[in-house]
Amino acid sequence: MALVALVQLLQVQGLHDFGLTSWRPTLYAYIFWAICLSWGQVLLHGEHGKRTLFVLPAALFVISLTVFPLLFGLVIAFSDWNLSSPDGRHFNGLTNVRQMWADPFYWNALLNMVWYVLAILVEYAIAFGLALALNAEIRARKFFRVAFLLPLMLSPVAVSWMIGKSMLEARFGPVARLARFLGWETPSFFGTPGVAKATIMLMDAWTFIPFMMIMILAGLQAIPKELNEAAKVDGANGWRAFWEVTFPMMLPVSITAILIRIIFKLKLADIVIAVTSGGPGGATDTVTSFIFREYRDRSNVGYGTLLAMFYLVLIIIVMTILMKLADRFARPRT
Amino acid sequence: MSKAGMSEANMNGQIFKDSAADRSFRPKWFTGRLFVYGLLILWAFICLFPIYWTLTTSFKMAPDVMKGNLIPWLDFTPKWLGWKSLGLSPDTIGADSTVRDEFMKRFTNSAITSVTSSVLAVMLGSLAAYGLSRFNYKFLWMGNSDISFFFLSQLILPPVVLALPMLVLYKELALLDTRIGLILLYTLSVLPIVIWIMRDQFSSIPTELEEAALVDGLSIWGAFITIILPIALPGMVAAFILSLVLTWNEYFFAALLTSTHANTLPVMVASQTGSQGISWWSMAALSWAAILPLIVIGVVLERYIIKGMAAGAIK
């Protein structure tokens, strides 16, 4: 047992010694250390150690794949490292930060994210309406459920061709035809900044509305039927019953759905990369797609990492505030 | 449906049929119905039309595309053009085709990475979720809820934060452009979702079951494997399917971390989208082939997917 502890200590030491020069020994050391740790737990604590084994593998896995890269990312965020140039990595202090501060495209991408997140409210309203319709006593419910679910299943990249590049195509796309029929003579869905942003929002909404819809539907089905009936008996009409009974009851579920949706929205990138690659003039850029191009076009790992790290800090701040707010909102009514 | 029938019967059986409230009620009920069905059908159309459009486009030829024909046989004759370019049409299926080989390679890559990482995530995630829902852990200052939060907070982490450091690390470890590298990251990205679903599932199973098993002389792990796992199976299936869909569709990591060997299907679709010369029918065929497995999963296993997603909604 003491041996195990010693080995552990040695490995941890070793980890510090040749940390940043070569990663291969570190990986082996980590795997070895993880096995020793798990085995040591069982030996040292017996039955109690076996309980630890439930959580330990997942925890070690997550730590190795997030905490390590994050720490490593912090190091390279403050360095100038162009992967295509031979001189490798060298520390350049706050130059990256200054560059980020003066980078209009990055701030533009951040501002776009605010717009994209605000679009969630519209998505939420549509999803709620659809969930209410699905929850009504209807025939062929299974068909509608499957049909409504399908957009979520399709890969965003395929969707960006199916909708973005073919249906919205200005000459032959059916939607463009429809737009011409309705009186828009030169439909172009990615030409002007405002329209392009709205189109990306719509495509993303098309994919993710089912997700919110299902969460809200699950919430609706958990509301006891008697509540609505009681409201009816009291003389409330459908509209009032909805606002005074259903909607308040749904508030916790709604907040959860919106929060999760925001988390997903902040990762939005696939359709932007595939359809507009940020254009026109950065109007549809998301932070992720911007950093993706930063890497692909300039292979500047250091600067890209700093941008990503800054984004992460912003996300953590915003999500913390939102969760606090959500807590306060949801509590008095539940 | 039977309920709808019942309420109708109730209404017909009402004694005070002729009161003013009832007479106005019928048409109102009817327009309400009409509105609900109108909404449902409209949205179903919005959801299904792109899929239909892509399928028909894959059978079109240039003039059909330009004229905007919509219904096969009625206003255009379906041709195997798009599928021929993929090597998947009836007359080319026997012959050699480099495009098809490429497609099949991507397809296998996608299948292997998504299935393996989903299995891994469900295994690791179920264990952790079970531990967290049953025992009390203490690690430094962290209790159970902190550990749960640690896992779930991974969901917030945007992939782009990990992507570049991972790229460098993978290069160092020779994991770049390998399936293993992708599998590790995919497992990581779906793990929080699995833990979320499974924690819900395990906490709905009464603890008396294991207590009885422990009294019978089984160890903790024995009780977990023989008693609890079979009960939790539906939840595991739901988590597995959801992970499968997410990892099958993943594009960002695959685009960054793979180049020629471990490329997945979305990367192939995206690279074709970007190229100028590609014709609509081949692109449509490719897109449709890429989403077909998901459509099948969606239609057949819809129940599990909804169950998995609903798990988080109600606590």
Interface residues (C-beta under 8 A of the other chain):
Chain A: S22 W23 R24 L27 E47 K50 R51 T52 L53 F54 V55 P57 A58 A59 F61 V62 L65 T66 F68 P69 L70 F72 G73 I76 W81 L83 G129 L130 A133 L134 A136 E137 I138 R139 R141 K142 F143 F144 R145 V146 A147 F148 L149 L150 P151 L152 M153 L154 S155 P156 V157 A158 V159 S160 W161 M162 I163 K165 S166 M167 R171 F172 P174 R177 W206 P210 F211 I214 M215 I216 L217 A218 G219 A222 G238 V253 T256 A257 I260 I263 L266 K267 A269 D270 I273 A274 V287 T288 I291 F292 Y295 V301 G304 T305 A308 M309 Y311 L312 I315 I316 M319
Chain B: M1 K3 A4 S7 G32 V36 Y37 L39 L40 W43 A44 I46 C47 L48 P50 I51 W53 T54 T57 V65 M66 G68 L70 L124 G125 L127 A128 Y130 G131 L132 F135 Y137 I147 F150 F151 Q154 L155 I156 L157 P158 P159 V160 V161 L162 A163 L164 P165 M166 L167 V168 L169 E172 L173 L184 L185 T187 L188 L191 I195 S219 I220 W221 F224 V245 W248 N249 Y251 F252 A255 L256 L265 P266 V267 V269 A270 Q272 T273 G274 W280 M283 A284 S287 A290 I291 L294 I295 I297 G298 V299 E302 I305 I306 M309 A310 G312 A313 I314
